[in-house]
Amino acid sequence: MAKKSMVAREVKRQKLVNKYAGKRAALKEIVKNADLPMEERFKASLKLAEMPRNSSAVRLHNRCQLTGRPHAYYRKLKLSRIMLRDLASFGQIPGMVKSSW
């Protein structure tokens, strides 16, 4: 089980990303638009830099939904390999069976 503070930090980051997503996208479009004057693009990049760091989606880290484990994460299932194996062993994931031979 991951530290609760680390899981809480990721939840906080996710909320910030959701809150600022529209504003960040609009500013990025202005910065990328080569037709606009350089001063306007520079002001947009400064506004983008003034936003909270954790509002950037790059700073998010995938964690297991059940344990909060950051490593060995399966994106499709949002679980770590350990929880995937446990749930598969108990037959709680449809179509998945733990192999044995």
Gaussian input, Z-matrix of N, CA and C with variables (Angstrom, degrees):
# hf/3-21g

backbone

0 1
 N
 C     1     B1
 C     2     B2     1     A1
 N     3     B3     2     A2     1     D1
 C     4     B4     3     A3     2     D2
 C     5     B5     4     A4     3     D3
 N     6     B6     5     A5     4     D4
 C     7     B7     6     A6     5     D5
 C     8     B8     7     A7     6     D6
 N     9     B9     8     A8     7     D7
 C    10    B10     9     A9     8     D8
 C    11    B11    10    A10     9     D9
 N    12    B12    11    A11    10    D10
 C    13    B13    12    A12    11    D11
 C    14    B14    13    A13    12    D12
 N    15    B15    14    A14    13    D13
 C    16    B16    15    A15    14    D14
 C    17    B17    16    A16    15    D15
 N    18    B18    17    A17    16    D16
 C    19    B19    18    A18    17    D17
 C    20    B20    19    A19    18    D18
 N    21    B21    20    A20    19    D19
 C    22    B22    21    A21    20    D20
 C    23    B23    22    A22    21    D21
 N    24    B24    23    A23    22    D22
 C    25    B25    24    A24    23    D23
 C    26    B26    25    A25    24    D24
 N    27    B27    26    A26    25    D25
 C    28    B28    27    A27    26    D26
 C    29    B29    28    A28    27    D27
 N    30    B30    29    A29    28    D28
 C    31    B31    30    A30    29    D29
 C    32    B32    31    A31    30    D30
 N    33    B33    32    A32    31    D31
 C    34    B34    33    A33    32    D32
 C    35    B35    34    A34    33    D33
 N    36    B36    35    A35    34    D34
 C    37    B37    36    A36    35    D35
 C    38    B38    37    A37    36    D36
 N    39    B39    38    A38    37    D37
 C    40    B40    39    A39    38    D38
 C    41    B41    40    A40    39    D39
 N    42    B42    41    A41    40    D40
 C    43    B43    42    A42    41    D41
 C    44    B44    43    A43    42    D42
 N    45    B45    44    A44    43    D43
 C    46    B46    45    A45    44    D44
 C    47    B47    46    A46    45    D45
 N    48    B48    47    A47    46    D46
 C    49    B49    48    A48    47    D47
 C    50    B50    49    A49    48    D48
 N    51    B51    50    A50    49    D49
 C    52    B52    51    A51    50    D50
 C    53    B53    52    A52    51    D51
 N    54    B54    53    A53    52    D52
 C    55    B55    54    A54    53    D53
 C    56    B56    55    A55    54    D54
 N    57    B57    56    A56    55    D55
 C    58    B58    57    A57    56    D56
 C    59    B59    58    A58    57    D57
 N    60    B60    59    A59    58    D58
 C    61    B61    60    A60    59    D59
 C    62    B62    61    A61    60    D60
 N    63    B63    62    A62    61    D61
 C    64    B64    63    A63    62    D62
 C    65    B65    64    A64    63    D63
 N    66    B66    65    A65    64    D64
 C    67    B67    66    A66    65    D65
 C    68    B68    67    A67    66    D66
 N    69    B69    68    A68    67    D67
 C    70    B70    69    A69    68    D68
 C    71    B71    70    A70    69    D69
 N    72    B72    71    A71    70    D70
 C    73    B73    72    A72    71    D71
 C    74    B74    73    A73    72    D72
 N    75    B75    74    A74    73    D73
 C    76    B76    75    A75    74    D74
 C    77    B77    76    A76    75    D75
 N    78    B78    77    A77    76    D76
 C    79    B79    78    A78    77    D77
 C    80    B80    79    A79    78    D78
 N    81    B81    80    A80    79    D79
 C    82    B82    81    A81    80    D80
 C    83    B83    82    A82    81    D81
 N    84    B84    83    A83    82    D82
 C    85    B85    84    A84    83    D83
 C    86    B86    85    A85    84    D84
 N    87    B87    86    A86    85    D85
 C    88    B88    87    A87    86    D86
 C    89    B89    88    A88    87    D87
 N    90    B90    89    A89    88    D88
 C    91    B91    90    A90    89    D89
 C    92    B92    91    A91    90    D90
 N    93    B93    92    A92    91    D91
 C    94    B94    93    A93    92    D92
 C    95    B95    94    A94    93    D93
 N    96    B96    95    A95    94    D94
 C    97    B97    96    A96    95    D95
 C    98    B98    97    A97    96    D96
 N    99    B99    98    A98    97    D97
 C   100   B100    99    A99    98    D98
 C   101   B101   100   A100    99    D99
 N   102   B102   101   A101   100   D100
 C   103   B103   102   A102   101   D101
 C   104   B104   103   A103   102   D102
 N   105   B105   104   A104   103   D103
 C   106   B106   105   A105   104   D104
 C   107   B107   106   A106   105   D105
 N   108   B108   107   A107   106   D106
 C   109   B109   108   A108   107   D107
 C   110   B110   109   A109   108   D108
 N   111   B111   110   A110   109   D109
 C   112   B112   111   A111   110   D110
 C   113   B113   112   A112   111   D111
 N   114   B114   113   A113   112   D112
 C   115   B115   114   A114   113   D113
 C   116   B116   115   A115   114   D114
 N   117   B117   116   A116   115   D115
 C   118   B118   117   A117   116   D116
 C   119   B119   118   A118   117   D117
 N   120   B120   119   A119   118   D118
 C   121   B121   120   A120   119   D119
 C   122   B122   121   A121   120   D120
 N   123   B123   122   A122   121   D121
 C   124   B124   123   A123   122   D122
 C   125   B125   124   A124   123   D123
 N   126   B126   125   A125   124   D124
 C   127   B127   126   A126   125   D125
 C   128   B128   127   A127   126   D126
 N   129   B129   128   A128   127   D127
 C   130   B130   129   A129   128   D128
 C   131   B131   130   A130   129   D129
 N   132   B132   131   A131   130   D130
 C   133   B133   132   A132   131   D131
 C   134   B134   133   A133   132   D132
 N   135   B135   134   A134   133   D133
 C   136   B136   135   A135   134   D134
 C   137   B137   136   A136   135   D135
 N   138   B138   137   A137   136   D136
 C   139   B139   138   A138   137   D137
 C   140   B140   139   A139   138   D138
 N   141   B141   140   A140   139   D139
 C   142   B142   141   A141   140   D140
 C   143   B143   142   A142   141   D141
 N   144   B144   143   A143   142   D142
 C   145   B145   144   A144   143   D143
 C   146   B146   145   A145   144   D144
 N   147   B147   146   A146   145   D145
 C   148   B148   147   A147   146   D146
 C   149   B149   148   A148   147   D147
 N   150   B150   149   A149   148   D148
 C   151   B151   150   A150   149   D149
 C   152   B152   151   A151   150   D150
 N   153   B153   152   A152   151   D151
 C   154   B154   153   A153   152   D152
 C   155   B155   154   A154   153   D153
 N   156   B156   155   A155   154   D154
 C   157   B157   156   A156   155   D155
 C   158   B158   157   A157   156   D156
 N   159   B159   158   A158   157   D157
 C   160   B160   159   A159   158   D158
 C   161   B161   160   A160   159   D159
 N   162   B162   161   A161   160   D160
 C   163   B163   162   A162   161   D161
 C   164   B164   163   A163   162   D162
 N   165   B165   164   A164   163   D163
 C   166   B166   165   A165   164   D164
 C   167   B167   166   A166   165   D165
 N   168   B168   167   A167   166   D166
 C   169   B169   168   A168   167   D167
 C   170   B170   169   A169   168   D168
 N   171   B171   170   A170   169   D169
 C   172   B172   171   A171   170   D170
 C   173   B173   172   A172   171   D171
 N   174   B174   173   A173   172   D172
 C   175   B175   174   A174   173   D173
 C   176   B176   175   A175   174   D174
 N   177   B177   176   A176   175   D175
 C   178   B178   177   A177   176   D176
 C   179   B179   178   A178   177   D177
 N   180   B180   179   A179   178   D178
 C   181   B181   180   A180   179   D179
 C   182   B182   181   A181   180   D180
 N   183   B183   182   A182   181   D181
 C   184   B184   183   A183   182   D182
 C   185   B185   184   A184   183   D183
 N   186   B186   185   A185   184   D184
 C   187   B187   186   A186   185   D185
 C   188   B188   187   A187   186   D186
 N   189   B189   188   A188   187   D187
 C   190   B190   189   A189   188   D188
 C   191   B191   190   A190   189   D189
 N   192   B192   191   A191   190   D190
 C   193   B193   192   A192   191   D191
 C   194   B194   193   A193   192   D192
 N   195   B195   194   A194   193   D193
 C   196   B196   195   A195   194   D194
 C   197   B197   196   A196   195   D195
 N   198   B198   197   A197   196   D196
 C   199   B199   198   A198   197   D197
 C   200   B200   199   A199   198   D198
 N   201   B201   200   A200   199   D199
 C   202   B202   201   A201   200   D200
 C   203   B203   202   A202   201   D201
 N   204   B204   203   A203   202   D202
 C   205   B205   204   A204   203   D203
 C   206   B206   205   A205   204   D204
 N   207   B207   206   A206   205   D205
 C   208   B208   207   A207   206   D206
 C   209   B209   208   A208   207   D207
 N   210   B210   209   A209   208   D208
 C   211   B211   210   A210   209   D209
 C   212   B212   211   A211   210   D210
 N   213   B213   212   A212   211   D211
 C   214   B214   213   A213   212   D212
 C   215   B215   214   A214   213   D213
 N   216   B216   215   A215   214   D214
 C   217   B217   216   A216   215   D215
 C   218   B218   217   A217   216   D216
 N   219   B219   218   A218   217   D217
 C   220   B220   219   A219   218   D218
 C   221   B221   220   A220   219   D219
 N   222   B222   221   A221   220   D220
 C   223   B223   222   A222   221   D221
 C   224   B224   223   A223   222   D222
 N   225   B225   224   A224   223   D223
 C   226   B226   225   A225   224   D224
 C   227   B227   226   A226   225   D225
 N   228   B228   227   A227   226   D226
 C   229   B229   228   A228   227   D227
 C   230   B230   229   A229   228   D228
 N   231   B231   230   A230   229   D229
 C   232   B232   231   A231   230   D230
 C   233   B233   232   A232   231   D231
 N   234   B234   233   A233   232   D232
 C   235   B235   234   A234   233   D233
 C   236   B236   235   A235   234   D234
 N   237   B237   236   A236   235   D235
 C   238   B238   237   A237   236   D236
 C   239   B239   238   A238   237   D237
 N   240   B240   239   A239   238   D238
 C   241   B241   240   A240   239   D239
 C   242   B242   241   A241   240   D240
 N   243   B243   242   A242   241   D241
 C   244   B244   243   A243   242   D242
 C   245   B245   244   A244   243   D243
 N   246   B246   245   A245   244   D244
 C   247   B247   246   A246   245   D245
 C   248   B248   247   A247   246   D246
 N   249   B249   248   A248   247   D247
 C   250   B250   249   A249   248   D248
 C   251   B251   250   A250   249   D249
 N   252   B252   251   A251   250   D250
 C   253   B253   252   A252   251   D251
 C   254   B254   253   A253   252   D252
 N   255   B255   254   A254   253   D253
 C   256   B256   255   A255   254   D254
 C   257   B257   256   A256   255   D255
 N   258   B258   257   A257   256   D256
 C   259   B259   258   A258   257   D257
 C   260   B260   259   A259   258   D258
 N   261   B261   260   A260   259   D259
 C   262   B262   261   A261   260   D260
 C   263   B263   262   A262   261   D261
 N   264   B264   263   A263   262   D262
 C   265   B265   264   A264   263   D263
 C   266   B266   265   A265   264   D264
 N   267   B267   266   A266   265   D265
 C   268   B268   267   A267   266   D266
 C   269   B269   268   A268   267   D267
 N   270   B270   269   A269   268   D268
 C   271   B271   270   A270   269   D269
 C   272   B272   271   A271   270   D270
 N   273   B273   272   A272   271   D271
 C   274   B274   273   A273   272   D272
 C   275   B275   274   A274   273   D273
 N   276   B276   275   A275   274   D274
 C   277   B277   276   A276   275   D275
 C   278   B278   277   A277   276   D276
 N   279   B279   278   A278   277   D277
 C   280   B280   279   A279   278   D278
 C   281   B281   280   A280   279   D279
 N   282   B282   281   A281   280   D280
 C   283   B283   282   A282   281   D281
 C   284   B284   283   A283   282   D282
 N   285   B285   284   A284   283   D283
 C   286   B286   285   A285   284   D284
 C   287   B287   286   A286   285   D285
 N   288   B288   287   A287   286   D286
 C   289   B289   288   A288   287   D287
 C   290   B290   289   A289   288   D288
 N   291   B291   290   A290   289   D289
 C   292   B292   291   A291   290   D290
 C   293   B293   292   A292   291   D291
 N   294   B294   293   A293   292   D292
 C   295   B295   294   A294   293   D293
 C   296   B296   295   A295   294   D294
 N   297   B297   296   A296   295   D295
 C   298   B298   297   A297   296   D296
 C   299   B299   298   A298   297   D297
 N   300   B300   299   A299   298   D298
 C   301   B301   300   A300   299   D299
 C   302   B302   301   A301   300   D300

   B1=1.4499
   B2=1.5230
   B3=1.2969
   B4=1.4664
   B5=1.5257
   B6=1.3223
   B7=1.4621
   B8=1.5269
   B9=1.2954
   B10=1.4629
   B11=1.5223
   B12=1.3270
   B13=1.4605
   B14=1.5323
   B15=1.3322
   B16=1.4625
   B17=1.5274
   B18=1.3132
   B19=1.4670
   B20=1.5246
   B21=1.3297
   B22=1.4647
   B23=1.5249
   B24=1.3145
   B25=1.4636
   B26=1.5271
   B27=1.3304
   B28=1.4692
   B29=1.5302
   B30=1.3260
   B31=1.4717
   B32=1.5250
   B33=1.3202
   B34=1.4630
   B35=1.5273
   B36=1.3351
   B37=1.4607
   B38=1.5251
   B39=1.3299
   B40=1.4626
   B41=1.5273
   B42=1.3296
   B43=1.4677
   B44=1.5297
   B45=1.3390
   B46=1.4637
   B47=1.5289
   B48=1.3218
   B49=1.4665
   B50=1.5262
   B51=1.3295
   B52=1.4666
   B53=1.5258
   B54=1.3238
   B55=1.4623
   B56=1.5262
   B57=1.3321
   B58=1.4587
   B59=1.5287
   B60=1.3143
   B61=1.4679
   B62=1.5296
   B63=1.3097
   B64=1.4632
   B65=1.5151
   B66=1.3198
   B67=1.4659
   B68=1.5324
   B69=1.3295
   B70=1.4638
   B71=1.5211
   B72=1.3289
   B73=1.4662
   B74=1.5286
   B75=1.3383
   B76=1.4656
   B77=1.5334
   B78=1.3275
   B79=1.4651
   B80=1.5271
   B81=1.3198
   B82=1.4615
   B83=1.5247
   B84=1.3306
   B85=1.4656
   B86=1.5238
   B87=1.3315
   B88=1.4644
   B89=1.5279
   B90=1.3351
   B91=1.4617
   B92=1.5258
   B93=1.3225
   B94=1.4663
   B95=1.5304
   B96=1.3247
   B97=1.4590
   B98=1.5309
   B99=1.3260
   B100=1.4606
   B101=1.5299
   B102=1.3338
   B103=1.4627
   B104=1.5273
   B105=1.3159
   B106=1.4639
   B107=1.5316
   B108=1.3342
   B109=1.4744
   B110=1.5327
   B111=1.3171
   B112=1.4644
   B113=1.5278
   B114=1.3523
   B115=1.4676
   B116=1.5211
   B117=1.3260
   B118=1.4674
   B119=1.5284
   B120=1.3129
   B121=1.4722
   B122=1.5222
   B123=1.3212
   B124=1.4657
   B125=1.5265
   B126=1.3426
   B127=1.4704
   B128=1.5226
   B129=1.3310
   B130=1.4644
   B131=1.5267
   B132=1.3285
   B133=1.4626
   B134=1.5252
   B135=1.3404
   B136=1.4683
   B137=1.5231
   B138=1.3275
   B139=1.4657
   B140=1.5232
   B141=1.3078
   B142=1.4608
   B143=1.5278
   B144=1.3197
   B145=1.4647
   B146=1.5229
   B147=1.3459
   B148=1.4649
   B149=1.5245
   B150=1.3124
   B151=1.4700
   B152=1.5288
   B153=1.3256
   B154=1.4722
   B155=1.5334
   B156=1.3053
   B157=1.4651
   B158=1.5182
   B159=1.3083
   B160=1.4597
   B161=1.5221
   B162=1.3258
   B163=1.4613
   B164=1.5240
   B165=1.3195
   B166=1.4557
   B167=1.5297
   B168=1.3212
   B169=1.4674
   B170=1.5308
   B171=1.3206
   B172=1.4615
   B173=1.5282
   B174=1.3040
   B175=1.4661
   B176=1.5239
   B177=1.3169
   B178=1.4644
   B179=1.5234
   B180=1.3113
   B181=1.4576
   B182=1.5234
   B183=1.3234
   B184=1.4633
   B185=1.5211
   B186=1.3337
   B187=1.4553
   B188=1.5184
   B189=1.3214
   B190=1.4611
   B191=1.5260
   B192=1.3305
   B193=1.4563
   B194=1.5278
   B195=1.3220
   B196=1.4674
   B197=1.5228
   B198=1.3355
   B199=1.4617
   B200=1.5177
   B201=1.3212
   B202=1.4528
   B203=1.5138
   B204=1.3223
   B205=1.4701
   B206=1.5351
   B207=1.3619
   B208=1.4607
   B209=1.5351
   B210=1.3232
   B211=1.4612
   B212=1.5211
   B213=1.3309
   B214=1.4664
   B215=1.5278
   B216=1.3187
   B217=1.4639
   B218=1.5284
   B219=1.3423
   B220=1.4623
   B221=1.5186
   B222=1.3199
   B223=1.4609
   B224=1.5171
   B225=1.3098
   B226=1.4634
   B227=1.5288
   B228=1.3224
   B229=1.4639
   B230=1.5299
   B231=1.3330
   B232=1.4545
   B233=1.5273
   B234=1.3343
   B235=1.4627
   B236=1.5223
   B237=1.3286
   B238=1.4542
   B239=1.5288
   B240=1.3206
   B241=1.4645
   B242=1.5235
   B243=1.3169
   B244=1.4636
   B245=1.5269
   B246=1.3235
   B247=1.4704
   B248=1.5265
   B249=1.3189
   B250=1.4612
   B251=1.5212
   B252=1.3174
   B253=1.4698
   B254=1.5233
   B255=1.3326
   B256=1.4596
   B257=1.5259
   B258=1.3087
   B259=1.4595
   B260=1.5249
   B261=1.3442
   B262=1.4606
   B263=1.5255
   B264=1.3361
   B265=1.4618
   B266=1.5264
   B267=1.3389
   B268=1.4617
   B269=1.5250
   B270=1.3333
   B271=1.4608
   B272=1.5153
   B273=1.3234
   B274=1.4597
   B275=1.5272
   B276=1.3280
   B277=1.4539
   B278=1.5146
   B279=1.3364
   B280=1.4630
   B281=1.5370
   B282=1.3265
   B283=1.4508
   B284=1.4999
   B285=1.3261
   B286=1.4614
   B287=1.5202
   B288=1.3190
   B289=1.4698
   B290=1.5176
   B291=1.3088
   B292=1.4606
   B293=1.5318
   B294=1.3064
   B295=1.4708
   B296=1.5218
   B297=1.3205
   B298=1.4734
   B299=1.5146
   B300=1.3307
   B301=1.4562
   B302=1.4936
   A1=109.28
   A2=115.59
   A3=120.88
   A4=110.12
   A5=114.69
   A6=118.72
   A7=108.89
   A8=115.57
   A9=119.93
   A10=111.71
   A11=115.92
   A12=119.15
   A13=111.18
   A14=117.10
   A15=120.31
   A16=110.84
   A17=116.64
   A18=120.68
   A19=109.44
   A20=116.93
   A21=121.16
   A22=110.76
   A23=116.97
   A24=121.23
   A25=110.45
   A26=116.26
   A27=120.11
   A28=111.21
   A29=116.78
   A30=120.56
   A31=109.47
   A32=116.31
   A33=121.28
   A34=110.99
   A35=116.19
   A36=120.33
   A37=111.24
   A38=116.46
   A39=120.49
   A40=110.96
   A41=116.65
   A42=120.29
   A43=110.88
   A44=116.79
   A45=120.52
   A46=111.45
   A47=116.21
   A48=120.07
   A49=109.71
   A50=116.59
   A51=120.48
   A52=111.23
   A53=116.61
   A54=121.27
   A55=111.88
   A56=117.17
   A57=121.67
   A58=113.75
   A59=118.95
   A60=121.30
   A61=111.93
   A62=117.75
   A63=120.77
   A64=112.86
   A65=115.56
   A66=120.80
   A67=110.96
   A68=116.56
   A69=120.32
   A70=110.90
   A71=117.18
   A72=121.00
   A73=110.70
   A74=116.39
   A75=120.27
   A76=110.73
   A77=116.53
   A78=119.51
   A79=111.93
   A80=116.86
   A81=120.09
   A82=111.23
   A83=116.32
   A84=119.67
   A85=110.86
   A86=116.15
   A87=120.07
   A88=110.14
   A89=117.29
   A90=121.45
   A91=110.84
   A92=117.82
   A93=121.67
   A94=113.53
   A95=117.57
   A96=121.62
   A97=110.25
   A98=116.67
   A99=121.51
   A100=112.46
   A101=117.68
   A102=121.11
   A103=112.38
   A104=117.64
   A105=121.58
   A106=110.57
   A107=116.47
   A108=118.49
   A109=111.64
   A110=115.37
   A111=121.66
   A112=112.25
   A113=117.65
   A114=120.38
   A115=111.45
   A116=115.89
   A117=120.32
   A118=110.72
   A119=115.52
   A120=119.44
   A121=110.73
   A122=116.93
   A123=120.93
   A124=111.04
   A125=117.13
   A126=120.74
   A127=110.77
   A128=116.26
   A129=119.96
   A130=110.70
   A131=116.98
   A132=119.36
   A133=111.09
   A134=117.50
   A135=120.14
   A136=111.14
   A137=116.84
   A138=120.20
   A139=110.73
   A140=116.00
   A141=120.61
   A142=110.67
   A143=116.66
   A144=121.02
   A145=111.94
   A146=117.65
   A147=120.88
   A148=112.89
   A149=116.45
   A150=119.49
   A151=110.04
   A152=116.92
   A153=119.27
   A154=111.44
   A155=115.99
   A156=120.11
   A157=111.86
   A158=115.81
   A159=119.44
   A160=113.17
   A161=117.68
   A162=119.17
   A163=110.91
   A164=117.79
   A165=121.90
   A166=109.74
   A167=116.07
   A168=120.92
   A169=112.15
   A170=117.35
   A171=121.02
   A172=111.18
   A173=116.98
   A174=120.85
   A175=113.62
   A176=117.73
   A177=120.59
   A178=109.91
   A179=115.84
   A180=121.19
   A181=108.22
   A182=116.67
   A183=120.25
   A184=110.25
   A185=115.60
   A186=121.61
   A187=109.72
   A188=115.96
   A189=122.36
   A190=109.17
   A191=117.00
   A192=121.32
   A193=112.29
   A194=117.08
   A195=120.18
   A196=113.23
   A197=116.67
   A198=119.07
   A199=113.69
   A200=118.21
   A201=121.06
   A202=113.31
   A203=117.06
   A204=121.19
   A205=109.95
   A206=117.27
   A207=119.62
   A208=114.61
   A209=118.39
   A210=121.19
   A211=110.58
   A212=115.73
   A213=123.48
   A214=110.21
   A215=115.22
   A216=123.16
   A217=109.32
   A218=116.47
   A219=121.88
   A220=108.23
   A221=116.92
   A222=121.45
   A223=112.61
   A224=116.14
   A225=120.08
   A226=111.66
   A227=116.78
   A228=121.38
   A229=112.77
   A230=117.54
   A231=123.40
   A232=112.03
   A233=115.47
   A234=122.14
   A235=109.71
   A236=115.32
   A237=119.54
   A238=108.64
   A239=115.92
   A240=120.43
   A241=111.74
   A242=116.77
   A243=120.65
   A244=110.50
   A245=116.02
   A246=119.25
   A247=111.03
   A248=116.93
   A249=120.61
   A250=109.71
   A251=116.22
   A252=120.29
   A253=111.31
   A254=117.37
   A255=120.58
   A256=111.36
   A257=117.08
   A258=120.41
   A259=111.29
   A260=117.22
   A261=120.46
   A262=110.34
   A263=117.32
   A264=121.05
   A265=111.54
   A266=115.82
   A267=120.06
   A268=112.17
   A269=117.39
   A270=121.23
   A271=113.74
   A272=117.97
   A273=120.72
   A274=112.93
   A275=117.52
   A276=121.09
   A277=106.98
   A278=118.10
   A279=121.31
   A280=112.24
   A281=115.87
   A282=121.57
   A283=115.15
   A284=118.65
   A285=120.92
   A286=109.76
   A287=114.84
   A288=121.15
   A289=107.46
   A290=116.94
   A291=120.75
   A292=108.19
   A293=115.05
   A294=118.25
   A295=110.76
   A296=114.51
   A297=120.70
   A298=107.40
   A299=116.85
   A300=119.94
   A301=111.36
   D1=130.02
   D2=-179.66
   D3=-73.79
   D4=161.30
   D5=176.82
   D6=-63.62
   D7=139.59
   D8=-178.63
   D9=-64.26
   D10=-30.48
   D11=179.89
   D12=-66.69
   D13=-34.93
   D14=179.28
   D15=-70.28
   D16=-40.98
   D17=177.78
   D18=-64.96
   D19=-42.08
   D20=179.23
   D21=-63.98
   D22=-37.06
   D23=178.86
   D24=-63.30
   D25=-41.48
   D26=179.03
   D27=-66.54
   D28=-37.55
   D29=177.93
   D30=-64.75
   D31=-41.57
   D32=178.53
   D33=-62.91
   D34=-42.79
   D35=178.05
   D36=-63.15
   D37=-40.63
   D38=-179.84
   D39=-62.60
   D40=-39.61
   D41=177.96
   D42=-64.28
   D43=-41.69
   D44=178.50
   D45=-64.69
   D46=-40.95
   D47=179.12
   D48=-61.42
   D49=-44.93
   D50=-179.92
   D51=-64.81
   D52=-38.12
   D53=-177.13
   D54=-66.69
   D55=-42.71
   D56=-173.32
   D57=-99.99
   D58=5.42
   D59=-173.97
   D60=-59.53
   D61=-46.40
   D62=-178.36
   D63=-64.86
   D64=-44.76
   D65=-179.04
   D66=-65.28
   D67=-41.74
   D68=178.97
   D69=-64.57
   D70=-40.98
   D71=-179.59
   D72=-63.68
   D73=-41.36
   D74=179.98
   D75=-64.61
   D76=-43.61
   D77=179.35
   D78=-66.31
   D79=-37.09
   D80=178.82
   D81=-65.42
   D82=-36.89
   D83=177.26
   D84=-63.25
   D85=-40.43
   D86=178.52
   D87=-64.44
   D88=-43.38
   D89=-178.81
   D90=-64.29
   D91=-38.16
   D92=-177.16
   D93=-78.76
   D94=-20.06
   D95=-176.10
   D96=-72.83
   D97=109.99
   D98=-176.90
   D99=-76.56
   D100=-14.10
   D101=-179.21
   D102=-76.65
   D103=-22.17
   D104=-178.27
   D105=-78.01
   D106=156.43
   D107=177.40
   D108=-65.51
   D109=153.79
   D110=-176.27
   D111=-61.55
   D112=-37.13
   D113=-178.84
   D114=-63.06
   D115=-41.50
   D116=-179.16
   D117=-66.65
   D118=-40.72
   D119=178.38
   D120=-66.36
   D121=-37.75
   D122=179.36
   D123=-66.82
   D124=-40.42
   D125=177.47
   D126=-63.28
   D127=-39.39
   D128=178.27
   D129=-64.75
   D130=-39.38
   D131=179.02
   D132=-67.72
   D133=-34.18
   D134=176.16
   D135=-66.96
   D136=-41.12
   D137=176.87
   D138=-63.16
   D139=-38.07
   D140=177.95
   D141=-64.44
   D142=-38.11
   D143=179.74
   D144=-71.90
   D145=-24.93
   D146=179.98
   D147=-78.34
   D148=-16.02
   D149=179.74
   D150=-67.83
   D151=159.08
   D152=178.87
   D153=-59.91
   D154=141.31
   D155=-179.99
   D156=-59.71
   D157=-41.53
   D158=-175.67
   D159=-73.53
   D160=0.09
   D161=176.66
   D162=-84.36
   D163=-3.98
   D164=177.29
   D165=-85.07
   D166=134.12
   D167=-177.47
   D168=-67.21
   D169=-19.60
   D170=-179.98
   D171=-65.81
   D172=-27.03
   D173=-176.11
   D174=-81.37
   D175=-5.42
   D176=177.15
   D177=-73.70
   D178=147.97
   D179=178.03
   D180=-128.27
   D181=133.31
   D182=-179.89
   D183=-70.46
   D184=134.32
   D185=178.33
   D186=-135.15
   D187=150.30
   D188=176.92
   D189=-60.98
   D190=135.41
   D191=-178.87
   D192=-68.60
   D193=-27.47
   D194=-176.38
   D195=-92.04
   D196=-40.68
   D197=-174.21
   D198=-112.44
   D199=-20.89
   D200=-176.89
   D201=85.20
   D202=7.15
   D203=-178.85
   D204=-65.24
   D205=130.21
   D206=-176.50
   D207=-87.20
   D208=-17.08
   D209=-176.08
   D210=-103.39
   D211=160.82
   D212=177.65
   D213=53.39
   D214=54.95
   D215=-174.23
   D216=-102.69
   D217=129.29
   D218=175.41
   D219=-97.16
   D220=114.23
   D221=-175.08
   D222=-63.12
   D223=-40.38
   D224=-175.83
   D225=-62.51
   D226=-35.80
   D227=-176.80
   D228=-103.49
   D229=-12.36
   D230=-177.20
   D231=58.42
   D232=37.73
   D233=-179.64
   D234=-132.17
   D235=156.35
   D236=173.05
   D237=-83.34
   D238=166.55
   D239=-177.26
   D240=-62.71
   D241=-32.35
   D242=-177.68
   D243=-69.37
   D244=-47.08
   D245=179.31
   D246=-69.37
   D247=-32.53
   D248=176.74
   D249=-62.06
   D250=-44.23
   D251=179.57
   D252=-65.24
   D253=-43.56
   D254=179.72
   D255=-62.30
   D256=-47.60
   D257=-179.08
   D258=-65.97
   D259=-36.65
   D260=177.94
   D261=-66.58
   D262=-38.06
   D263=179.90
   D264=-64.47
   D265=-35.70
   D266=179.54
   D267=-85.29
   D268=-1.08
   D269=177.72
   D270=75.09
   D271=27.05
   D272=-177.27
   D273=-94.09
   D274=-4.48
   D275=176.09
   D276=-110.94
   D277=114.57
   D278=-176.09
   D279=-59.62
   D280=131.97
   D281=175.98
   D282=81.85
   D283=-0.91
   D284=-178.62
   D285=-111.45
   D286=128.16
   D287=-179.54
   D288=-129.45
   D289=136.17
   D290=176.81
   D291=-70.39
   D292=128.84
   D293=-175.67
   D294=-75.70
   D295=148.07
   D296=173.12
   D297=-153.37
   D298=139.10
   D299=179.40
   D300=-147.03

